[in-house]
Structures are given as structure tokens and as C-alpha cells.
Amino acid sequence: VVRPSAIRLATSSVSEDALFQQAGIIRTATLAELFGTAQVLSDQPLPAGNRVGIITNAGGPGVLCADSCEFRGLKVPELQEEVKAALAGLVPSTALVHNPVTLLAQASADEFRRAITALAGSKDVDALIIIYTPQVGSNAEDAARGVMDAAASLPKAIPMVAVFMSVPDAPSLLRSGALRIPTYPFPEDAARALGHAHRYASWRQSPSEPAPPLEGVDAHRAAAVLSATLAQGPGWLPPATVTALLACYGLAPAESVLVATPHDAGDAAKKLGGKVALKGLVAGLIRKSDAGAVRLDLEGSHEVEAAAKDIAQRMVAIGQKVQAFMVQRMAPAGVEMLVGVVQDRHFGPVVAVGAAGRQAELMKDAQVRLTPLGRTDAATMIRSLATYPLLDGYRGATPVNVGALEDVLMRVAALADAHSEIADVDFNPVVVNEHGAVIVDARVRVEPVPA
């Protein structure tokens, strides 16, 4: 089966990561990452947020750690002035009081202890990473004692991990009875483990949201449409059937007319009025635009009829035949998105949303979720896209009606969730502007449900 863009995104490897995250599953690439993550989950409380404080006795590793934290979805916030003032009174005057907090290279146990105590007691951070690098005049055992003393004396536990570089016995130095500080050889390892812990904590804290009731849904009529269609065999539904099926769930593609000949296409354009799009429908042809089977911004019967004849000739030249023409009212200008659903044999219906267009396909910028889909799920999917700023008024553009796109996601999810005969759904594109969301091209594939 040749699958459209939205469905390829839903079945790509990016979907597995998103689905695991939705289910609270932590995916690791190596055994070292697996055990490093298990350390922080078993030995430390879960972080309450994504803000990390870093204390180090060497500037370079501190900067690397901060960069790794940002890459893992963690924040290294600037400290409030009162916290800086408290730290300035605790560390030597030559130390830098920022985040990362850079102590002197020969920082003593007491200096590590006081810096940890001050930062852990602030409201600026949700977790700490302590970095020790061997320096002339420094002592790993002394630094470890400072870390352990601070951890043991905190009135409220805060997730804390340590990076003791080039110190093979660091794990034994940072364990005493029930108190265990996870240790890592490099800053990147600590940031990665803490990032996993943060995402897991966020999942634990996320409320379970049922799919909301949707107005204008007629599941019985949709079942009848599907039953009648499957009686004729599996495959992609004809456009008229797609429109009838989507209407059962309050989804309406842009107004269009199906005709058989170029002359009829011209008449249909005259009746619709204004500017129209013309599409040549060819069996098995997914990327109509790439094949030259689409014309946009046409106006008047003569222009549309001429374009239809040209499309028919182009298709004959590549060994194809136009079965019908679709004359469609031009969608208003907006941001082009794609929405899709695929029935996964392991997970069930998988809903995908992403930016439309060739560049977006190369970027693989998509978000996926399992059904049922709540309003919060739909909102999170859209706002997690790298291209979300395009919807939110990027560079002075008018912000679009994101709620309308959320509604499309929830309705197509409800459709696929209720009718397992639906194998694939592809809306590409969905044009979203400040007034709403218009489904410009819709495809649905059905197949019998395995016994």
C-alpha cells in the first residue's frame, strides 16, 4: 500500500518515541544509559520541575553540563539576586555566582556543602548536578564528603546527582547507608539521566484525560457508510464516500464538485464562483501535485476547462488516465498542516499532526499520540511541534485558530477509535488561519477487521 505523508510520519520511528513517552516508558539507547537512568530513579526523588542547578569546581565541565541539560529539555535558570547574595557570602570572593555556580578549583568539603545547601534551599531549582574535576590541590574524598554532608542535612530532599570525573571509586565515596548519590563519569551522562527522570515525573503528574464528548457525531451512520463500502472490497474510498463519512464526525472538506470531463469542470467552476482548485483524480496517484495533476487559483469556466484538458494530456503522457476531476473552492490563505491516523497492529489508532510541505517532510516534524485523544493531548501535540511558532504569529504574522486544529485532531481520533475498519486517514493539507481550519484534501483507506 502506498501511504501518504501524514501516515508515513505516524508510522516512522519518531512515533515510537512519542508513544513510549505517552505510556510512561523510558527508552534508552545503551546499557550504560539504562543503568544510569535506573540509578537516579531508584536512589533519588523525582524532580518537581525541569530547572537544574549546577555546582562545579571547573568552568568548562559546568558549561558542557548546562548545554547538555538544555538539549535534554531541562532548564538552567539564572539565579535570583537573593540566592546570588547568599552564595556570595558562602563561597570565596573569586568564585563566580551564576548558574552554573563555579567554585574554586581547590574547593573544600565545606565549600561544596555550603554551596549545595544554599542552592538546594532556593526556589530557583528542582534538581542539582554536582561536578568535581581533579585539580592540583583538590581531593575527591574531601569533595565527596561535602556532597554527602549537604545531602544528609537538607530539610527537604531534592534530586541530586554527581559527576566525579576521572575518579573510579566515586560510587563508593557517595554512598552511606540509605543515602546514595548517583554518580556519572561525564556531565552529559548526568544530564541525560536527569532528563529521563524529569520526563517520567511529568508523565506521572499528568492527569488522565478522557476524550471529550463531541457535538455533531453520528457513529451509527458512519458504521453504515463503512459497512456498505467494505461490501465492495477494501481500499481507498472514493471522494464522495470520504465526504459522507467525515460528515458523520463533524469534519467537512472544502466545498467541491466531482465531474467527468473538462467541459463539466468549467461549468462546475462557474457555479462555485470565485477562485478554485482543480485536481485530476487518478487511481493510485498519491502525490497529485508532483505529477502535475493539480492547478490552483483558477478562475472562470474557460481557464478551468483548459487546465483540465492539460492535466488529462499530462497523465496520458505518463501512462495514466484521469478518472474524474475535482473542482474545489480555493481555501483561504493560512498555515498548511497535515493530520493523519494509522491503525497500528500493536498500539491501535495512532494520530499524527505535523507541518505540511516538502520541507516539513524532510524535517520529520511530527507529533503522535494514541487514541482516545483529549483536548490537552491535542493541544500538547500541536504546541510540541518545532514549527508551532508558524501557528502562533511568527515574525509578526497573525496567530491562527489553533483550537480549530485541535478540534480536527480530536474528531479524526474519535472516528478512528470507534471504527477499526479505518486503516488510514490522511488530511494533507489542512489550512489553518485565524478563522478556523479547512481540510483541503482528505483520503481514507478501509480494510476488514482481522478476526
C-alpha positions as CSV (number, residue, x, y, z in Angstrom):
1,V,0.0,0.0,0.0
2,V,1.4,3.4,-1.0
3,R,0.9,5.7,2.0
4,P,0.6,9.5,2.1
5,S,2.8,11.8,4.0
6,A,0.8,12.1,7.3
7,I,0.6,8.3,7.6
8,R,4.3,7.8,6.9
9,L,5.1,10.2,9.8
10,A,2.7,8.3,12.1
11,T,4.5,5.0,11.3
12,S,8.0,6.3,11.4
13,S,10.5,5.8,14.3
14,V,9.6,9.2,15.6
15,S,6.2,7.8,16.5
16,E,7.7,5.0,18.7
17,D,9.5,7.5,20.9
18,A,6.3,9.6,21.3
19,L,4.1,6.6,22.0
20,F,6.6,5.3,24.6
21,Q,6.6,8.7,26.3
22,Q,2.8,8.8,26.3
23,A,2.8,5.4,28.1
24,G,5.5,6.4,30.6
25,I,8.1,4.1,29.1
26,I,11.7,5.4,29.2
27,R,13.6,4.4,26.0
28,T,17.4,4.2,26.2
29,A,20.0,3.6,23.5
30,T,22.7,1.8,25.5
31,L,23.0,-0.3,28.6
32,A,25.1,2.4,30.2
33,E,22.2,4.9,29.7
34,L,19.8,2.3,31.0
35,F,21.6,1.7,34.3
36,G,22.4,5.4,34.6
37,T,18.8,6.3,34.4
38,A,17.8,3.5,36.8
39,Q,20.3,5.0,39.4
40,V,18.6,8.3,39.6
41,L,15.1,6.8,39.6
42,S,15.9,4.3,42.4
43,D,18.1,6.5,44.6
44,Q,16.6,10.0,44.3
45,P,13.1,11.6,44.5
46,L,11.5,12.6,41.2
47,P,12.2,16.2,40.2
48,A,9.2,18.6,40.7
49,G,10.2,20.5,37.5
50,N,12.8,20.9,34.8
51,R,15.1,23.6,36.5
52,V,18.6,22.4,37.3
53,G,21.2,24.0,39.4
54,I,24.8,23.1,38.6
55,I,27.7,23.4,41.1
56,T,31.2,22.8,39.8
57,N,34.9,23.4,40.6
58,A,35.8,23.8,36.9
59,G,34.1,26.2,34.4
60,G,34.4,24.0,31.3
61,P,32.5,21.0,32.5
62,G,29.9,23.2,34.0
63,V,29.2,24.8,30.6
64,L,29.1,21.5,28.9
65,C,26.7,20.3,31.5
66,A,24.4,23.3,31.0
67,D,24.4,22.7,27.3
68,S,23.5,19.0,27.7
69,C,20.7,19.9,30.1
70,E,19.2,22.3,27.6
71,F,19.4,19.6,24.9
72,R,17.6,17.2,27.2
73,G,14.7,19.5,27.8
74,L,16.0,20.8,31.1
75,K,16.5,24.5,32.0
76,V,19.5,26.0,33.8
77,P,17.9,29.2,35.1
78,E,19.5,32.4,36.2
79,L,19.5,32.6,40.0
80,Q,17.6,35.3,41.8
81,E,19.5,38.1,43.4
82,E,18.9,36.9,47.0
83,V,20.2,33.5,46.1
84,K,23.3,35.0,44.5
85,A,23.8,37.1,47.6
86,A,23.6,34.0,49.8
87,L,26.0,32.1,47.7
88,A,28.4,35.1,47.5
89,G,28.6,35.0,51.2
90,L,29.4,31.3,51.3
91,V,32.0,30.8,48.5
92,P,35.3,32.6,48.1
93,S,35.1,36.1,46.6
94,T,36.8,35.0,43.4
95,A,34.2,32.3,42.7
96,L,31.5,33.0,40.1
97,V,28.0,33.3,41.4
98,H,25.9,32.3,38.5
99,N,24.3,29.1,37.3
100,P,26.4,27.0,36.9
101,V,27.9,28.0,40.3
102,T,31.7,27.8,39.7
103,L,33.7,27.3,42.9
104,L,37.5,27.5,43.1
105,A,39.4,24.6,41.7
106,Q,40.6,23.6,45.2
107,A,37.1,23.9,46.7
108,S,36.9,22.2,50.1
109,A,34.3,19.9,51.5
110,D,32.8,22.8,53.5
111,E,32.6,25.0,50.4
112,F,30.8,22.2,48.4
113,R,28.5,21.6,51.4
114,R,27.6,25.3,51.9
115,A,27.0,25.9,48.2
116,I,24.8,22.8,47.9
117,T,22.8,23.8,50.9
118,A,22.2,27.3,49.7
119,L,21.2,26.3,46.2
120,A,19.0,23.4,47.3
121,G,17.1,25.7,49.7
122,S,16.3,28.2,47.0
123,K,13.1,28.2,44.9
124,D,15.0,28.5,41.7
125,V,15.9,24.9,41.0
126,D,14.2,21.5,41.1
127,A,17.4,19.3,40.9
128,L,21.1,19.6,41.4
129,I,24.2,18.4,39.4
130,I,27.4,18.5,41.4
131,I,30.6,18.3,39.3
132,Y,34.1,17.6,40.6
133,T,37.2,17.5,38.4
134,P,40.6,16.6,39.8
135,Q,42.8,19.7,40.2
136,V,46.2,20.4,41.8
137,G,45.5,20.7,45.5
138,S,42.0,19.2,45.3
139,N,40.8,16.0,46.9
140,A,38.0,13.7,45.6
141,E,37.3,12.2,49.1
142,D,37.1,15.7,50.6
143,A,34.6,16.9,47.9
144,A,32.5,13.7,48.2
145,R,32.3,14.2,52.0
146,G,31.0,17.8,51.4
147,V,28.3,16.4,49.0
148,M,27.2,13.7,51.4
149,D,27.1,16.0,54.4
150,A,25.0,18.5,52.5
151,A,22.6,15.8,51.2
152,A,22.2,14.3,54.7
153,S,21.4,17.7,56.3
154,L,18.8,19.1,53.8
155,P,15.4,19.6,55.4
156,K,13.7,18.6,52.2
157,A,15.3,16.1,49.8
158,I,16.0,17.4,46.3
159,P,17.1,15.2,43.4
160,M,20.9,15.3,43.3
161,V,23.4,13.6,41.0
162,A,27.2,13.9,40.9
163,V,29.8,13.9,38.2
164,F,33.2,12.9,39.5
165,M,35.5,12.9,36.5
166,S,38.4,10.5,36.5
167,V,37.5,9.2,39.9
168,P,37.0,5.4,39.6
169,D,35.9,4.9,43.2
170,A,33.3,7.7,43.1
171,P,30.3,5.4,43.6
172,S,31.7,4.1,46.9
173,L,32.5,7.7,48.1
174,L,29.0,8.8,47.5
175,R,27.1,6.0,49.3
176,S,26.5,5.8,53.0
177,G,23.7,3.5,54.3
178,A,20.4,4.6,52.7
179,L,21.9,7.8,51.3
180,R,23.1,7.2,47.7
181,I,24.1,9.9,45.2
182,P,24.1,8.6,41.6
183,T,27.5,9.2,40.0
184,Y,28.5,9.6,36.4
185,P,31.8,9.9,34.6
186,F,30.8,12.8,32.4
187,P,28.4,15.8,32.6
188,E,26.4,14.6,29.5
189,D,25.6,11.3,31.3
190,A,24.2,13.1,34.3
191,A,22.1,15.5,32.2
192,R,20.7,12.6,30.1
193,A,19.7,10.6,33.2
194,L,18.1,13.6,34.9
195,G,16.3,14.4,31.6
196,H,14.7,11.0,31.6
197,A,13.7,11.4,35.3
198,H,12.1,14.8,34.5
199,R,10.0,13.4,31.6
200,Y,8.9,10.4,33.7
201,A,7.9,12.7,36.6
202,S,6.0,14.9,34.2
203,W,4.2,11.8,32.9
204,R,3.3,10.7,36.5
205,Q,1.9,14.2,37.2
206,S,-0.1,14.5,34.0
207,P,-3.8,13.9,34.7
208,S,-5.6,11.2,32.7
209,E,-8.0,13.0,30.5
210,P,-10.8,11.1,28.8
211,A,-11.8,12.1,25.2
212,P,-14.4,14.9,25.4
213,P,-17.9,14.5,24.1
214,L,-18.1,15.9,20.6
215,E,-21.2,17.6,19.1
216,G,-22.4,16.5,15.6
217,V,-21.2,12.9,15.8
218,D,-23.3,10.1,14.3
219,A,-21.4,6.9,14.8
220,H,-24.3,4.7,13.6
221,R,-24.4,6.5,10.3
222,A,-20.6,6.2,9.9
223,A,-20.8,2.5,10.6
224,A,-23.4,2.1,7.9
225,V,-21.2,4.0,5.4
226,L,-18.3,1.8,6.2
227,S,-20.3,-1.4,6.0
228,A,-21.6,-0.5,2.6
229,T,-18.2,0.4,1.4
230,L,-16.4,-2.7,2.7
231,A,-19.0,-4.8,0.9
232,Q,-17.4,-3.7,-2.3
233,G,-13.9,-4.5,-1.1
234,P,-11.0,-2.8,0.8
235,G,-9.0,0.1,-0.4
236,W,-9.1,3.9,-0.6
237,L,-12.6,5.4,-0.5
238,P,-13.9,7.5,-3.4
239,P,-14.1,11.2,-2.6
240,A,-17.9,11.3,-2.2
241,T,-17.8,8.5,0.3
242,V,-15.0,10.2,2.2
243,T,-17.1,13.3,2.4
244,A,-20.1,11.4,3.7
245,L,-18.0,9.5,6.3
246,L,-16.3,12.6,7.6
247,A,-19.6,14.4,7.9
248,C,-20.7,11.8,10.5
249,Y,-18.0,13.2,12.8
250,G,-18.4,16.9,12.1
251,L,-15.5,17.1,9.6
252,A,-16.1,18.8,6.3
253,P,-13.5,19.1,3.5
254,A,-13.5,22.2,1.4
255,E,-16.6,22.6,-0.9
256,S,-16.0,20.6,-4.1
257,V,-17.7,19.1,-7.1
258,L,-16.8,15.9,-8.9
259,V,-17.2,15.9,-12.7
260,A,-16.2,13.6,-15.5
261,T,-15.0,15.9,-18.3
262,P,-13.0,19.1,-18.8
263,H,-16.2,20.9,-20.0
264,D,-18.1,19.8,-16.9
265,A,-15.2,21.1,-14.8
266,G,-15.6,24.5,-16.4
267,D,-19.3,24.5,-15.6
268,A,-18.7,23.5,-12.0
269,A,-16.2,26.3,-11.6
270,K,-18.7,28.8,-12.9
271,K,-21.3,27.5,-10.4
272,L,-18.9,27.6,-7.4
273,G,-17.8,31.1,-8.4
274,G,-14.5,32.8,-7.4
275,K,-11.2,31.1,-7.5
276,V,-11.0,27.3,-7.5
277,A,-8.5,24.5,-7.4
278,L,-8.6,21.7,-9.9
279,K,-7.5,18.2,-9.2
280,G,-7.2,15.3,-11.6
281,L,-8.1,12.0,-9.9
282,V,-6.0,9.1,-11.0
283,A,-6.1,5.6,-9.4
284,G,-3.2,5.0,-7.1
285,L,-1.8,8.5,-7.5
286,I,-0.9,9.9,-4.0
287,R,1.2,13.0,-4.8
288,K,-1.0,14.7,-7.3
289,S,0.9,17.9,-7.2
290,D,4.2,16.3,-8.0
291,A,2.6,14.6,-11.0
292,G,1.2,17.8,-12.3
293,A,-2.4,16.8,-11.6
294,V,-3.3,19.9,-9.6
295,R,-3.9,23.5,-10.6
296,L,-4.5,26.3,-8.1
297,D,-6.0,29.8,-8.2
298,L,-8.0,29.2,-11.4
299,E,-11.0,31.5,-12.2
300,G,-13.7,31.2,-14.8
301,S,-15.0,28.3,-16.8
302,H,-12.6,28.7,-19.8
303,E,-9.5,28.7,-17.6
304,V,-10.6,25.7,-15.7
305,E,-11.6,23.7,-18.8
306,A,-8.2,24.4,-20.4
307,A,-6.4,23.4,-17.3
308,A,-8.4,20.1,-17.1
309,K,-7.5,19.3,-20.7
310,D,-3.8,19.9,-19.9
311,I,-4.0,17.7,-16.9
312,A,-5.6,14.9,-18.9
313,Q,-2.9,15.2,-21.5
314,R,-0.1,15.1,-19.0
315,M,-1.5,12.0,-17.4
316,V,-1.7,10.2,-20.7
317,A,1.9,11.1,-21.3
318,I,3.0,9.2,-18.2
319,G,0.7,6.3,-18.9
320,Q,-2.1,7.3,-16.5
321,K,-5.8,8.1,-17.1
322,V,-7.8,10.8,-15.3
323,Q,-10.9,9.1,-13.9
324,A,-12.6,12.3,-12.8
325,F,-11.9,15.9,-12.0
326,M,-12.5,17.6,-8.6
327,V,-13.3,21.3,-8.7
328,Q,-12.8,22.7,-5.3
329,R,-13.3,26.2,-3.8
330,M,-9.9,27.7,-3.0
331,A,-9.1,27.5,0.7
332,P,-8.3,30.9,2.3
333,A,-4.6,31.6,3.0
334,G,-3.2,30.2,6.1
335,V,-0.6,27.7,7.6
336,E,-0.7,24.3,5.9
337,M,-0.7,21.4,8.3
338,L,-1.1,17.6,7.9
339,V,-3.2,15.3,10.1
340,G,-3.2,11.6,9.8
341,V,-4.3,8.3,11.5
342,V,-2.9,4.8,11.0
343,Q,-4.2,1.6,12.7
344,D,-1.1,0.1,14.2
345,R,-1.3,-3.6,14.9
346,H,0.5,-3.2,18.2
347,F,-0.8,0.1,19.5
348,G,-4.2,0.7,17.8
349,P,-5.1,4.0,16.2
350,V,-2.1,6.4,16.1
351,V,-2.9,10.1,15.4
352,A,-0.3,12.3,13.9
353,V,0.0,16.1,13.3
354,G,2.8,18.0,11.6
355,A,3.6,20.8,9.2
356,A,2.7,20.1,5.6
357,G,5.0,20.7,2.6
358,R,8.2,19.1,1.3
359,Q,10.5,20.8,3.9
360,A,8.4,19.5,6.8
361,E,8.5,16.0,5.4
362,L,12.3,16.2,5.3
363,M,12.4,17.5,8.9
364,K,10.0,14.8,10.1
365,D,8.5,17.4,12.4
366,A,5.5,15.4,13.7
367,Q,3.8,14.6,17.0
368,V,1.8,11.4,17.5
369,R,-0.5,10.0,20.2
370,L,-2.6,7.0,20.8
371,T,-6.4,7.3,21.0
372,P,-8.5,8.3,22.8
373,L,-7.4,11.8,22.4
374,G,-8.4,14.6,24.9
375,R,-8.2,18.3,24.4
376,T,-5.0,18.5,26.4
377,D,-3.4,15.8,24.3
378,A,-4.3,17.6,21.1
379,A,-3.1,20.9,22.4
380,T,0.2,19.4,23.6
381,M,0.8,17.7,20.3
382,I,0.4,20.9,18.3
383,R,2.5,23.0,20.7
384,S,5.3,20.4,20.8
385,L,6.0,20.8,17.1
386,A,9.2,22.6,16.1
387,T,7.1,24.5,13.6
388,Y,4.5,25.6,16.1
389,P,5.7,29.3,16.0
390,L,4.2,29.4,12.5
391,L,0.8,28.9,14.1
392,D,1.5,31.4,16.9
393,G,2.2,34.5,14.9
394,Y,5.8,34.0,13.8
395,R,7.6,37.2,12.8
396,G,4.5,39.4,13.1
397,A,2.1,37.1,11.3
398,T,-1.5,36.8,12.6
399,P,-1.8,33.9,15.0
400,V,-4.1,31.2,13.7
401,N,-7.1,29.5,15.4
402,V,-5.2,26.6,17.0
403,G,-8.4,25.5,18.7
404,A,-9.9,24.6,15.3
405,L,-6.9,22.4,14.5
406,E,-7.3,20.7,17.9
407,D,-10.9,20.0,17.1
408,V,-9.9,18.3,13.8
409,L,-7.4,16.2,15.7
410,M,-10.0,15.1,18.3
411,R,-12.7,14.3,15.7
412,V,-10.5,12.3,13.5
413,A,-9.1,10.4,16.5
414,A,-12.7,9.7,17.6
415,L,-13.6,8.4,14.1
416,A,-10.6,6.0,14.0
417,D,-11.1,4.9,17.6
418,A,-14.7,4.0,17.1
419,H,-14.3,2.3,13.7
420,S,-11.4,-0.1,13.5
421,E,-12.2,-0.8,9.8
422,I,-10.5,2.5,9.1
423,A,-6.9,1.6,8.3
424,D,-5.5,5.0,7.3
425,V,-6.7,8.7,7.3
426,D,-4.8,11.4,5.5
427,F,-5.7,15.1,5.6
428,N,-3.0,16.9,3.6
429,P,-3.1,19.8,3.8
430,V,-5.3,21.3,6.5
431,V,-5.2,25.0,6.1
432,V,-5.4,26.8,9.4
433,N,-5.9,30.6,9.7
434,E,-7.4,33.0,12.3
435,H,-11.0,31.9,11.3
436,G,-10.7,28.1,11.5
437,A,-9.3,25.0,9.8
438,V,-10.2,23.8,6.3
439,I,-9.5,20.2,5.2
440,V,-8.3,20.7,1.6
441,D,-7.5,17.1,0.7
442,A,-8.9,14.1,2.5
443,R,-8.2,10.4,1.9
444,V,-9.4,7.4,3.9
445,R,-8.5,3.7,3.4
446,V,-10.5,0.8,4.9
447,E,-9.9,-2.8,5.3
448,P,-11.8,-5.7,7.1
449,V,-11.0,-6.1,10.8
450,P,-9.0,-9.2,11.4
451,A,-10.9,-11.9,13.1
